Amino acid sequence: MDMQGNIVEANDAFCHLLGYTQEEMANLNVADWEAQWSPTELMKRFKKLIRLDGALFETRHRRKDGTLIDVEVSTTGAEIGGQYYLYASSRDITGRKKVEQELRDSERKSRMLMDNAADAVFVADPRTECWVYINDRFESLLGYSRAELLAGNIYDLVTPVFRDVYRERFQSIAHSGGGVDSGDPAEQKRR
């Protein structure tokens, strides 16, 4: 692209990404497909990018059919014959962004379920053997503040005689990927 954002040359992959032919692409300006920024903001950013050694950023492109896609753009400026140009390579990351959003939604739901569980719930790191997460019920049952518990080791609450037994059990569960129901055995018999 030149200093005004006009296409100087585009490869077939970029044409395909946006749904244009080579002939159509030759008449386009970056403002024709850039969907995240206004033309004014785009030109400000463009002029900064053209003088940088390189940049990597995420934005949105508008395809010929009007659909929006998330892209990761890698750019580098070049001076050829006294003229500045911007080389840019765009990669479609729409699928990745969708998966990232689904993961955030899933984590939010899981956190809500754990936070509001009637049971005491905790998560511990098997490597450090430290608490990572404690729900309100766990905190209230033990009578320690969340800060006190999270600052300590999971075995701080276990008498020294039983630490090796609990450590072995915890490591076994951690390596199997399972969870544990540490409820009262008498309670378990009533179920």
C-alpha positions in Angstrom: 0.0 0.0 0.0 1.1 3.5 -0.6 1.1 6.4 1.9 -2.6 7.0 1.2 -3.6 3.4 1.9 -4.1 2.5 -1.8 -3.3 -1.0 -2.9 -0.2 -1.2 -4.9 -0.1 -5.0 -5.1 -2.0 -7.8 -3.4 -1.5 -11.5 -3.4 -4.3 -14.0 -4.3 -4.6 -15.1 -0.7 -5.6 -11.6 0.4 -8.0 -11.2 -2.5 -9.6 -14.5 -1.5 -9.7 -13.5 2.2 -11.8 -10.4 1.3 -13.7 -12.0 -1.6 -12.3 -9.6 -4.4 -10.7 -10.4 -7.7 -7.2 -9.0 -8.4 -8.8 -6.4 -10.7 -11.2 -5.2 -8.0 -8.5 -5.2 -5.3 -6.2 -3.0 -7.5 -8.8 -0.2 -7.1 -9.3 -0.4 -3.3 -8.1 1.6 -0.4 -7.5 0.3 3.1 -10.6 2.2 4.2 -12.7 0.0 1.9 -12.1 -3.1 4.1 -11.0 -1.8 7.5 -14.0 -2.1 9.7 -12.7 -1.2 13.2 -11.6 2.4 12.7 -13.1 5.5 10.9 -11.3 6.7 7.8 -9.8 9.6 9.8 -8.5 7.4 12.6 -7.4 4.8 10.1 -5.2 7.4 8.3 -3.6 8.5 11.6 -2.8 4.9 12.4 -1.7 4.1 8.9 0.9 7.0 8.8 2.3 5.8 12.1 2.5 2.2 10.9 4.2 3.1 7.6 7.2 4.5 9.5 7.6 1.7 12.0 10.0 -1.2 11.7 7.0 -3.5 12.2 3.8 -4.0 14.1 1.4 -6.9 14.9 -2.2 -6.1 15.9 -5.8 -7.3 15.7 -8.6 -5.6 13.9 -11.6 -6.3 11.8 -11.9 -6.4 8.0 -15.1 -6.1 5.9 -15.3 -8.6 3.1 -16.9 -7.7 -0.3 -20.1 -9.4 0.8 -20.3 -7.2 3.9 -19.4 -9.9 6.5 -16.9 -8.9 9.1 -13.9 -11.1 10.0 -11.4 -10.8 12.8 -7.8 -10.6 11.6 -4.3 -10.4 12.9 -2.3 -8.0 10.8 1.5 -8.0 10.6 3.0 -4.8 9.0 6.3 -3.4 8.1 7.2 -0.1 6.4 9.5 0.1 3.4 11.1 2.9 1.4 11.5 2.2 -2.3 12.8 4.9 -4.6 12.1 7.6 -2.1 8.5 6.5 -1.6 7.1 4.9 1.6 5.0 1.8 1.4 3.4 -0.5 3.9 3.6 -4.2 3.5 0.8 -5.9 5.4 -0.2 -9.5 5.9 -3.6 -10.4 7.3 -4.6 -13.7 8.9 -8.2 -14.6 9.6 -8.6 -15.3 13.4 -12.4 -15.3 13.5 -12.5 -18.9 14.6 -9.9 -18.3 17.3 -11.8 -15.3 18.6 -15.0 -17.3 18.7 -13.3 -20.1 20.7 -11.8 -17.6 23.0 -15.2 -16.0 23.7 -16.7 -19.5 24.2 -14.0 -20.3 26.7 -14.5 -17.0 28.6 -18.3 -17.7 28.7 -17.7 -21.2 30.0 -15.2 -20.0 32.6 -17.8 -17.4 33.8 -20.5 -20.1 34.1 -18.2 -22.4 35.9 -17.1 -19.7 38.3 -20.8 -18.7 38.9 -21.7 -22.4 39.7 -18.7 -22.8 42.0 -19.3 -19.5 43.8 -22.9 -20.3 44.4 -22.6 -24.0 45.3 -24.1 -25.2 48.5 -21.0 -27.4 48.9 -17.6 -26.3 49.9 -15.5 -26.1 46.7 -11.8 -25.6 46.3 -9.2 -25.8 43.6 -5.5 -26.4 44.4 -2.4 -26.4 42.2 -0.9 -29.9 42.3 2.6 -28.6 41.7 2.7 -26.0 44.4 0.1 -27.6 46.6 -1.4 -24.2 47.2 -5.0 -23.1 47.1 -6.0 -21.5 43.8 -9.8 -21.0 44.4 -12.0 -21.2 47.4 -15.8 -20.6 47.3 -17.7 -18.8 50.1 -19.1 -22.0 51.6 -15.5 -23.5 52.0 -14.4 -20.3 53.7 -17.4 -20.2 56.1 -17.1 -23.9 57.0 -13.4 -23.6 58.0 -13.7 -20.2 59.7 -10.6 -18.8 58.0 -10.7 -15.8 55.7 -10.2 -16.4 52.0 -6.9 -14.3 52.2 -5.6 -16.6 55.0 -6.4 -19.7 53.1 -5.1 -18.6 49.7 -1.8 -17.5 51.4 -1.2 -21.0 52.7 -0.5 -24.5 51.6 -3.4 -27.1 51.4 -1.8 -29.1 54.1 -1.7 -26.3 56.6 -5.1 -27.4 57.9 -4.1 -31.1 58.2 -2.5 -32.4 61.4 1.1 -33.5 60.8 0.2 -37.2 61.4 -2.1 -37.2 58.3 -0.2 -34.9 55.9 1.5 -37.7 54.1 -1.8 -39.6 53.6 -3.5 -36.5 52.3 -0.5 -35.6 50.1 -0.6 -39.0 48.5 -4.3 -38.9 48.0 -4.2 -35.4 46.6 -1.4 -36.3 44.1 -3.3 -39.4 43.0 -6.4 -37.5 42.3 -4.5 -34.7 40.6 -2.7 -37.1 38.3 -5.9 -38.9 37.4 -7.7 -35.7 36.6 -10.5 -36.5 39.0 -12.2 -34.5 41.8 -13.0 -35.5 45.3 -16.1 -35.5 47.5 -14.7 -35.0 50.9 -18.1 -34.9 52.6 -18.8 -36.6 55.9 -18.8 -40.5 55.4 -22.0 -40.7 57.5 -23.6 -38.2 55.1 -22.5 -40.3 52.1 -24.1 -43.4 53.6 -27.5 -41.6 53.8 -27.5 -40.8 50.0 
